[in-house]
Amino acid sequence: METQLFDVVIVGGAATGSSAAYFLLSNPDFQGKVLVLEQDPSYQHCATTLSAASIRHQFSTPENIRMSMFGTEFLRQFKRNMDVDGDAADPAFVEGGYLFLATNDGVETLRSNLEVQQAEGANIHMYDAPDLAAKYPWMNTSDLAAGSLGLSGEGWLDAYGMMQGMRRKAISLGATYRSARVQKLLHQNGHITGVELDNGEQIHAKFVINAAGTDATRLALTAGIDLPVQSHKRSVFYFTSPAAVPGCPMVIDPTGAYFRPEGEGFIAGIAPSADQDPPCTDFDVQHELFDELLWPLLAERVPGFEALRLVRSWAGHYDMNLLDQNLILGPHPHMQHLLFANGLSGHGMQQAPAVGRALSELIIYGQFRSLDLTRLGWQRILENQPLIEKNVV
Ligand SMILES: Cc1cc2nc3c(=O)[nH]c(=O)nc-3n(C[C@H](O)[C@H](O)[C@H](O)COP(=O)(O)OP(=O)(O)OC[C@H]3O[C@@H](n4cnc5c(N)ncnc54)[C@H](O)[C@@H]3O)c2cc1C
């Protein structure tokens, strides 16, 4: 069974796929046809929907900082650019800031990261412990030496709303979204030729984008490519608290625990230790993480959280790049016209606009135009040379 030819087929229509579709079709230099294949139009299990949906400029790698800064710019213009027939999508962007806390051991890293961030133009300020105590009287600062706060541009958003806004806009610009599961990639002589669906139907394309999140590894293998990306579970806990915490940003504790305001309450999480973090595809929440580790840490940092009330929780999957927890972007040298955007490892929501734009440039111009993301390509993977990001949350 055969169908029509598309210029670009995108596998996966969540944040990354919809961003790529939007950036392709909003570029006057692109005149092609775009098909987005999404296996689950309810989007209930994808990382995008289950995300903690926060955006920070506090990375240690210039490319990550720049990508997130573009994410902020994109969010600030979102309502205008995603408008369809006068109806503007709202990603509910709150510029509440990130606060990275450090004990004596972590101060040097915080300081060297700050230098990189400021050199890239990020608006980050470092506070010493007395400043932190004065600014956040609800916080226990007794073990802290410093903290770095994003004064603008960082915060949180409605990830589902952002994705749906991009999707809707892409459709208004001509993208076709189809509910279908891609079973395998089709290729010939080192050149991608299209995809095959699970019903056997083949769809031919000049370019294919693998934006399939945690299914990207299986798909890549059907083209003989070993993508070092694995699905790892992260649980998110929503709680309310009688504690007053005015001006609470997204707080990243030195222990790796995080919390931030969300609606009337807060969300929080922490990565499990490596031995408790196997590759994983179920959605069972790791309640023991909350009871045994996270809650005590939250109560230690904010004494008022001792009396918090856990309201709900959920688990989602990171598409974890096992080499360096950074994005793998662009073509593999052995397969032409197959573009990857995988291994986003927990920062793909904020990077989705920059990644979509980069993919569109690779297709339209054959090179990056806005932001040189060459270092995030396949070469480092093939040479086993990690691009180290020190600020992984
Ligand atoms: C708990 C949690 C917290 C997070 N917190 C943050 C955060 O604070 N900030 C941040 O920036 N990022 C965060 N992330 C990461 C971010 O959500 C993801 O990196 C981002 O959403 C990835 O988007 P994606 O479109 O690449 O993948 P996904 O959202 O996973 O989408 C992939 C899509 O592909 C579809 N698909 C898969 N296989 C096929 C197939 N064979 N055929 C057709 N369709 C297919 C899926 O149905 C899915 O809709 C978090 C993630 C999780 C799980």
The ligand as a Gaussian input file, in Angstrom:
#p B3LYP/6-31G(d) Opt

LIG

0 1
 C        8.541000      14.546000      34.733000
 C        9.171000      15.397000      33.691000
 C        9.572000      16.695000      34.018000
 C       10.153000      17.502000      33.045000
 N       10.452000      18.795000      33.344000
 C       10.950000      19.623000      32.385000
 C       11.167000      20.990000      32.661000
 O       10.936000      21.472000      33.763000
 N       11.645000      21.757000      31.660000
 C       11.921000      21.264000      30.413000
 O       12.369000      22.008000      29.551000
 N       11.712000      19.968000      30.129000
 C       11.223000      19.143000      31.084000
 N       11.001000      17.829000      30.808000
 C       11.407000      17.309000      29.506000
 C       10.448000      17.706000      28.417000
 O        9.121000      17.554000      28.849000
 C       10.737000      16.839000      27.203000
 O       12.112000      16.894000      26.894000
 C        9.966000      17.339000      25.989000
 O        8.597000      17.452000      26.277000
 C       10.195000      16.366000      24.846000
 O        9.302000      16.663000      23.816000
 P        9.254000      15.715000      22.565000
 O        8.208000      16.258000      21.662000
 O       10.629000      15.565000      22.025000
 O        8.876000      14.285000      23.135000
 P        7.480000      13.775000      23.719000
 O        6.755000      14.851000      24.431000
 O        7.753000      12.527000      24.471000
 O        6.685000      13.444000      22.433000
 C        6.988000      12.385000      21.563000
 C        5.741000      12.120000      20.760000
 O        6.029000      11.143000      19.778000
 C        4.930000      10.267000      19.691000
 N        5.464000       9.006000      19.147000
 C        6.391000       8.198000      19.711000
 N        6.657000       7.161000      18.930000
 C        5.881000       7.294000      17.841000
 C        5.704000       6.509000      16.674000
 N        6.405000       5.379000      16.483000
 N        4.817000       6.915000      15.744000
 C        4.101000       8.064000      15.936000
 N        4.218000       8.838000      17.027000
 C        5.114000       8.467000      17.963000
 C        4.450000      10.128000      21.112000
 O        3.112000       9.671000      21.189000
 C        4.616000      11.557000      21.628000
 O        3.459000      12.329000      21.471000
 C       10.396000      16.987000      31.742000
 C       10.008000      15.692000      31.415000
 C        9.396000      14.900000      32.369000
 C        8.961000      13.513000      31.998000

